[in-house]
């Protein structure tokens, strides 16, 4: 692996500093000694590095996550999960992932929003049929569910993942309750 480029990805909900042989390699956010000092950051984009021509290598990680309780309350896994591998594979996987998630997010969000608007208009022109109103609200909940389910993959701020998780739970509830009323 000497002088061979490697890709590095870190899945985390806190902040970290990665060192190679004592030298700074990557920084994700700002590692702090308290919640106020810490700036959490999450990045799914592969970063490239090479091991220098040395017989022994040392990778060290400095990590902080003072907001871990907030994530565990909404069942989001906390911690630091590093991965290293082929840059070509990591980059092509990320490109495929972003393309696929974007297509699904836009497609399902647009479809559910269009159905919500159509049924809201049907209700506006024929208010006796409450089914159209309930279905419209259900589709709005589904649109929120779709948006929040895919959007977390594009975020760099772990705190917003908690917000998306709450939007997701609300969307599920609204879609289910009003869907049953139709």
PATI-35850 format. One record per residue (C-alpha): residue number from 1; chain; x, y, z. Coordinates in Angstrom, 1 decimal, m for minus. Layout:
# PATI-35850
+-----+-----+--------+--------+--------+
! seq ! mol !      x !      y !      z !
+-----+-----+--------+--------+--------+
! NUM !   A !      X !      Y !      Z !
...
+-----+-----+--------+--------+--------+
//
This chain:
# PATI-35850
+-----+-----+--------+--------+--------+
! seq ! mol !      x !      y !      z !
+-----+-----+--------+--------+--------+
!   1 !   A !    0.0 !    0.0 !    0.0 !
!   2 !   A !    3.0 !    2.3 !    0.1 !
!   3 !   A !    2.6 !    5.2 !   m2.3 !
!   4 !   A !   m0.7 !    3.8 !   m3.5 !
!   5 !   A !   m3.7 !    6.2 !   m3.3 !
!   6 !   A !   m6.5 !    5.1 !   m0.9 !
!   7 !   A !   m9.9 !    6.7 !   m0.4 !
!   8 !   A !  m11.1 !    7.4 !    3.2 !
!   9 !   A !  m14.7 !    7.8 !    4.3 !
!  10 !   A !  m15.9 !    8.4 !    7.9 !
!  11 !   A !  m19.5 !    7.9 !    8.9 !
!  12 !   A !  m19.9 !    9.8 !   12.2 !
!  13 !   A !  m22.3 !   12.0 !   14.2 !
!  14 !   A !  m19.6 !   14.0 !   15.9 !
!  15 !   A !  m16.3 !   15.7 !   15.0 !
!  16 !   A !  m13.0 !   14.1 !   14.2 !
!  17 !   A !   m9.4 !   14.7 !   13.3 !
!  18 !   A !   m7.5 !   12.0 !   11.5 !
!  19 !   A !   m3.7 !   11.8 !   11.7 !
!  20 !   A !   m1.2 !    9.8 !    9.7 !
!  21 !   A !    2.2 !    9.3 !   11.4 !
!  22 !   A !    1.5 !   12.3 !   13.7 !
!  23 !   A !    0.6 !   14.7 !   10.8 !
!  24 !   A !   m2.9 !   16.0 !   10.3 !
!  25 !   A !   m4.6 !   14.1 !    7.4 !
!  26 !   A !   m8.3 !   15.0 !    7.5 !
!  27 !   A !  m10.6 !   17.1 !    9.7 !
!  28 !   A !  m14.3 !   16.6 !   10.0 !
!  29 !   A !  m15.8 !   19.5 !   11.9 !
!  30 !   A !  m14.2 !   20.8 !   15.0 !
!  31 !   A !  m13.3 !   18.5 !   17.9 !
!  32 !   A !  m14.2 !   20.1 !   21.2 !
!  33 !   A !  m13.9 !   19.6 !   24.9 !
!  34 !   A !  m17.6 !   20.4 !   25.4 !
!  35 !   A !  m20.8 !   20.6 !   23.5 !
!  36 !   A !  m20.4 !   24.3 !   23.0 !
!  37 !   A !  m16.8 !   23.9 !   21.6 !
!  38 !   A !  m17.7 !   21.0 !   19.2 !
!  39 !   A !  m18.8 !   21.5 !   15.6 !
!  40 !   A !  m20.1 !   18.1 !   14.4 !
!  41 !   A !  m19.7 !   17.3 !   10.7 !
!  42 !   A !  m20.5 !   14.4 !    8.5 !
!  43 !   A !  m19.1 !   13.8 !    5.0 !
!  44 !   A !  m19.8 !   10.9 !    2.7 !
!  45 !   A !  m17.4 !   12.2 !    0.0 !
!  46 !   A !  m14.3 !   10.0 !   m0.3 !
!  47 !   A !  m11.0 !   11.8 !    0.5 !
!  48 !   A !   m7.8 !   10.5 !   m1.0 !
!  49 !   A !   m4.5 !    9.9 !    0.8 !
!  50 !   A !   m1.3 !    7.8 !    0.4 !
!  51 !   A !    0.9 !    6.0 !    2.9 !
!  52 !   A !    4.4 !    7.4 !    2.7 !
!  53 !   A !    7.4 !    5.1 !    2.1 !
!  54 !   A !    7.8 !    4.0 !    5.7 !
!  55 !   A !    7.9 !    0.5 !    7.1 !
!  56 !   A !    5.5 !    1.3 !   10.0 !
!  57 !   A !    2.4 !    3.5 !    9.7 !
!  58 !   A !    0.2 !    4.9 !   12.5 !
!  59 !   A !   m3.3 !    6.3 !   12.0 !
!  60 !   A !   m4.7 !    8.1 !   15.0 !
!  61 !   A !   m8.2 !    9.6 !   15.5 !
!  62 !   A !   m9.3 !   12.3 !   17.8 !
!  63 !   A !  m13.0 !   12.2 !   18.1 !
!  64 !   A !  m15.7 !   14.0 !   20.1 !
!  65 !   A !  m19.4 !   13.6 !   20.2 !
!  66 !   A !  m21.1 !   15.5 !   23.1 !
!  67 !   A !  m24.5 !   15.4 !   21.4 !
!  68 !   A !  m24.7 !   11.6 !   21.3 !
!  69 !   A !  m27.7 !   11.4 !   23.5 !
!  70 !   A !  m29.8 !   13.5 !   21.1 !
!  71 !   A !  m29.1 !   10.9 !   18.3 !
!  72 !   A !  m29.8 !    7.9 !   20.4 !
!  73 !   A !  m33.1 !    9.3 !   21.5 !
!  74 !   A !  m34.3 !    9.1 !   17.8 !
!  75 !   A !  m32.5 !    5.8 !   17.2 !
!  76 !   A !  m29.7 !    7.1 !   15.1 !
!  77 !   A !  m26.4 !    5.2 !   15.5 !
!  78 !   A !  m23.6 !    7.2 !   17.1 !
!  79 !   A !  m19.9 !    6.8 !   16.9 !
!  80 !   A !  m17.1 !    6.8 !   14.4 !
!  81 !   A !  m17.0 !    4.3 !   11.5 !
!  82 !   A !  m14.0 !    4.7 !    9.2 !
!  83 !   A !  m13.6 !    3.0 !    5.9 !
!  84 !   A !  m10.6 !    2.9 !    3.5 !
!  85 !   A !  m10.4 !    1.4 !    0.0 !
!  86 !   A !  m10.0 !    1.9 !   m3.7 !
!  87 !   A !  m10.5 !    5.5 !   m4.7 !
!  88 !   A !  m12.1 !    4.5 !   m8.0 !
!  89 !   A !  m14.6 !    2.2 !   m6.3 !
!  90 !   A !  m15.4 !    4.6 !   m3.5 !
!  91 !   A !  m15.9 !    7.5 !   m5.9 !
!  92 !   A !  m18.0 !    5.5 !   m8.4 !
!  93 !   A !  m20.1 !    4.2 !   m5.6 !
!  94 !   A !  m20.8 !    7.7 !   m4.3 !
!  95 !   A !  m21.7 !    8.9 !   m7.8 !
!  96 !   A !  m24.1 !    6.0 !   m8.3 !
!  97 !   A !  m25.6 !    6.6 !   m4.8 !
!  98 !   A !  m26.1 !   10.3 !   m5.3 !
!  99 !   A !  m27.6 !    9.8 !   m8.8 !
! 100 !   A !  m29.9 !    7.0 !   m7.6 !
! 101 !   A !  m31.1 !    8.8 !   m4.5 !
! 102 !   A !  m31.6 !   12.1 !   m6.3 !
! 103 !   A !  m33.8 !   10.4 !   m9.0 !
! 104 !   A !  m35.9 !    8.5 !   m6.4 !
! 105 !   A !  m36.2 !   11.6 !   m4.2 !
! 106 !   A !  m37.3 !   13.9 !   m7.0 !
! 107 !   A !  m39.6 !   11.3 !   m8.6 !
! 108 !   A !  m41.5 !   10.1 !   m5.6 !
! 109 !   A !  m41.6 !   13.6 !   m4.0 !
! 110 !   A !  m43.0 !   15.2 !   m7.2 !
! 111 !   A !  m45.5 !   12.4 !   m7.7 !
! 112 !   A !  m46.8 !   12.5 !   m4.2 !
! 113 !   A !  m46.9 !   16.3 !   m4.2 !
! 114 !   A !  m48.8 !   16.3 !   m7.6 !
! 115 !   A !  m51.3 !   13.8 !   m6.2 !
! 116 !   A !  m51.8 !   16.0 !   m3.1 !
! 117 !   A !  m52.4 !   19.1 !   m5.3 !
! 118 !   A !  m54.8 !   17.3 !   m7.6 !
! 119 !   A !  m56.9 !   15.9 !   m4.8 !
! 120 !   A !  m56.9 !   19.2 !   m3.0 !
! 121 !   A !  m58.3 !   20.8 !   m6.2 !
! 122 !   A !  m60.9 !   18.0 !   m6.4 !
! 123 !   A !  m61.9 !   18.8 !   m2.9 !
! 124 !   A !  m62.0 !   22.5 !   m3.6 !
! 125 !   A !  m64.5 !   21.9 !   m6.5 !
! 126 !   A !  m66.5 !   19.2 !   m4.7 !
! 127 !   A !  m66.2 !   19.8 !   m0.9 !
! 128 !   A !  m68.8 !   17.2 !    0.0 !
! 129 !   A !  m66.3 !   14.5 !   m0.8 !
! 130 !   A !  m63.9 !   14.6 !    2.2 !
! 131 !   A !  m62.0 !   11.6 !    0.8 !
! 132 !   A !  m60.1 !   13.9 !   m1.5 !
! 133 !   A !  m59.1 !   16.2 !    1.3 !
! 134 !   A !  m57.9 !   13.3 !    3.4 !
! 135 !   A !  m56.0 !   11.7 !    0.5 !
! 136 !   A !  m54.4 !   15.1 !   m0.2 !
! 137 !   A !  m53.2 !   15.4 !    3.4 !
! 138 !   A !  m52.0 !   11.8 !    3.3 !
! 139 !   A !  m50.0 !   12.5 !    0.1 !
! 140 !   A !  m48.5 !   15.6 !    1.8 !
! 141 !   A !  m47.4 !   13.4 !    4.7 !
! 142 !   A !  m45.9 !   10.9 !    2.2 !
! 143 !   A !  m44.1 !   13.8 !    0.4 !
! 144 !   A !  m42.5 !   14.8 !    3.7 !
! 145 !   A !  m41.6 !   11.1 !    4.3 !
! 146 !   A !  m40.0 !   10.7 !    0.9 !
! 147 !   A !  m38.0 !   14.0 !    1.2 !
! 148 !   A !  m36.7 !   13.3 !    4.7 !
! 149 !   A !  m35.9 !    9.7 !    3.9 !
! 150 !   A !  m33.5 !   10.5 !    1.1 !
! 151 !   A !  m32.2 !   14.0 !    2.2 !
! 152 !   A !  m30.1 !   12.8 !    5.1 !
! 153 !   A !  m27.6 !   11.3 !    2.6 !
! 154 !   A !  m26.8 !   14.7 !    1.3 !
! 155 !   A !  m26.3 !   16.5 !    4.7 !
! 156 !   A !  m23.0 !   17.5 !    6.3 !
! 157 !   A !  m24.5 !   18.6 !    9.6 !
! 158 !   A !  m25.4 !   15.7 !   11.8 !
! 159 !   A !  m27.8 !   17.9 !   13.9 !
! 160 !   A !  m30.1 !   18.3 !   10.8 !
! 161 !   A !  m30.4 !   14.5 !   10.6 !
! 162 !   A !  m32.3 !   14.6 !   13.9 !
! 163 !   A !  m34.7 !   17.2 !   12.4 !
! 164 !   A !  m35.2 !   15.0 !    9.3 !
! 165 !   A !  m35.8 !   12.0 !   11.5 !
! 166 !   A !  m38.6 !   13.9 !   13.3 !
! 167 !   A !  m40.0 !   15.1 !    9.9 !
! 168 !   A !  m39.9 !   11.5 !    8.8 !
! 169 !   A !  m41.8 !   10.2 !   11.8 !
! 170 !   A !  m44.4 !   13.0 !   11.4 !
! 171 !   A !  m44.8 !   12.2 !    7.7 !
! 172 !   A !  m45.3 !    8.5 !    8.4 !
! 173 !   A !  m48.0 !    9.3 !   11.0 !
! 174 !   A !  m49.8 !   11.8 !    8.7 !
! 175 !   A !  m49.7 !    9.6 !    5.7 !
! 176 !   A !  m51.0 !    6.6 !    7.6 !
! 177 !   A !  m53.7 !    8.3 !    9.6 !
! 178 !   A !  m55.2 !   10.3 !    6.7 !
! 179 !   A !  m54.6 !    7.4 !    4.3 !
! 180 !   A !  m56.8 !    5.2 !    6.5 !
! 181 !   A !  m59.5 !    7.9 !    6.5 !
! 182 !   A !  m59.9 !    7.8 !    2.7 !
+-----+-----+--------+--------+--------+
//
